[in-house]
């Protein structure tokens, strides 16, 4: 899968991570959209209305994040637009998950986009969060 090179400020305002997981895209999709699965690897509580335009609520590090599923393409692409009035630190940002088959594994690619990430002090903890969280996702799926 090829990614178009964004212009420089878009690159700086986007945290990108990807990970290969020994699981099918369908299994990964369930982990991205089922509340009980999300709570295992991404937050402590989740509520999801699994459809384009549906609500997506997640408690992460004690903060509730509230958003809307902007794009919902089962087993392939999920985009969450976080409410600009959400009380958590992700407010006003977008998170895009893409899942694709990669040989015997699947690759999960994430982009977390927020203009505040142009500041390295805001970008670094989010980058570390996604690095740790994607490892947690892989561990939860590969140990099941």
C-alpha positions in Angstrom: 0.0 0.0 0.0 1.5 3.3 -1.1 1.0 6.6 0.9 1.0 9.9 -0.8 3.6 12.2 0.7 1.8 15.0 2.5 3.1 18.6 2.5 5.5 19.4 5.3 3.1 20.9 7.8 0.6 18.0 7.4 3.5 15.6 8.0 4.4 17.4 11.2 0.8 17.5 12.5 0.3 13.8 12.0 1.5 10.9 14.1 1.9 7.8 12.0 2.5 4.3 13.3 2.0 0.8 11.8 2.4 -2.7 13.1 2.1 -6.2 11.7 -0.1 -8.6 13.6 -0.6 -12.3 13.2 -4.4 -12.0 12.8 -6.9 -11.6 10.0 -8.2 -8.2 9.1 -11.7 -9.4 10.4 -10.2 -10.2 13.8 -8.4 -6.8 13.9 -11.6 -5.0 12.8 -13.5 -6.5 15.8 -10.8 -5.2 18.1 -11.2 -1.7 16.6 -15.0 -1.6 16.8 -16.3 -3.9 19.6 -16.5 -2.0 22.9 -15.3 -5.0 25.0 -12.3 -5.5 22.7 -11.4 -1.7 22.6 -11.4 -1.7 26.4 -8.8 -4.5 26.4 -6.1 -2.6 24.4 -7.1 1.1 23.8 -8.9 2.4 26.8 -10.7 1.3 30.0 -14.3 1.8 28.7 -15.8 2.2 25.2 -19.2 2.8 23.6 -19.5 2.4 19.8 -22.3 2.9 17.3 -20.7 0.9 14.5 -21.7 2.8 11.4 -20.7 5.9 9.5 -22.0 8.8 11.5 -22.1 6.7 14.7 -20.8 7.9 18.1 -17.5 6.7 19.4 -16.8 7.2 23.1 -13.7 6.0 24.8 -12.1 6.5 28.2 -8.3 6.8 27.9 -6.0 7.6 30.8 -9.0 8.7 32.9 -10.2 11.1 30.2 -13.3 10.6 28.1 -12.9 11.1 24.4 -16.0 11.7 22.4 -16.1 11.4 18.7 -18.0 10.4 15.5 -17.2 7.6 13.1 -16.6 9.6 10.0 -15.6 6.7 7.8 -16.6 3.1 8.4 -15.5 0.5 5.9 -15.6 -2.9 7.6 -12.3 -4.8 7.8 -10.4 -2.0 6.0 -10.8 1.6 7.1 -12.1 3.4 10.2 -11.8 7.2 10.8 -12.8 8.8 14.0 -13.3 12.6 14.2 -12.9 13.6 17.9 -15.3 16.3 19.0 -13.6 19.7 19.4 -15.5 20.1 22.7 -14.4 16.7 24.0 -12.8 17.0 27.5 -9.8 14.8 26.6 -6.5 15.7 24.9 -7.6 14.4 21.5 -10.3 17.0 21.0 -10.5 18.3 17.5 -8.3 15.6 16.1 -8.8 12.8 13.6 -7.6 9.2 14.0 -7.6 7.0 10.9 -7.1 3.2 11.2 -6.3 1.2 8.0 -6.1 -2.6 8.0 -4.8 -4.7 5.2 -3.6 -8.3 4.6 0.3 -8.5 4.5 1.2 -12.1 3.6 0.2 -14.3 6.5 -0.3 -11.3 8.8 -2.2 -8.1 8.7 -0.8 -4.6 8.9 -2.5 -1.9 11.0 -1.6 1.6 10.0 -2.7 4.6 12.2 -2.6 8.3 11.5 -3.5 10.7 14.3 -3.9 14.2 12.9 -4.0 17.3 15.0 -2.5 20.8 14.2 -1.2 20.8 17.9 1.2 18.0 16.9 3.4 20.5 15.1 4.7 21.3 18.5 7.1 18.5 19.5 6.0 18.8 23.2 2.4 17.8 22.1 3.5 15.3 19.4 6.0 13.2 21.4 3.6 11.8 24.1 0.9 10.9 21.4 3.6 9.2 19.3 4.7 7.2 22.4 1.1 6.4 23.3 0.4 4.9 19.8 3.6 3.0 19.8 2.8 1.4 23.2 -0.9 0.9 22.4 -0.3 -0.8 19.0 2.1 -3.2 20.8 -0.7 -3.9 23.3 -3.2 -4.6 20.5 -0.7 -7.1 18.9 -0.1 -8.8 22.2 -3.9 -9.0 23.0 -4.6 -10.6 19.6 -1.6 -12.9 19.3 -1.9 -14.3 22.9 -5.6 -15.1 22.4 
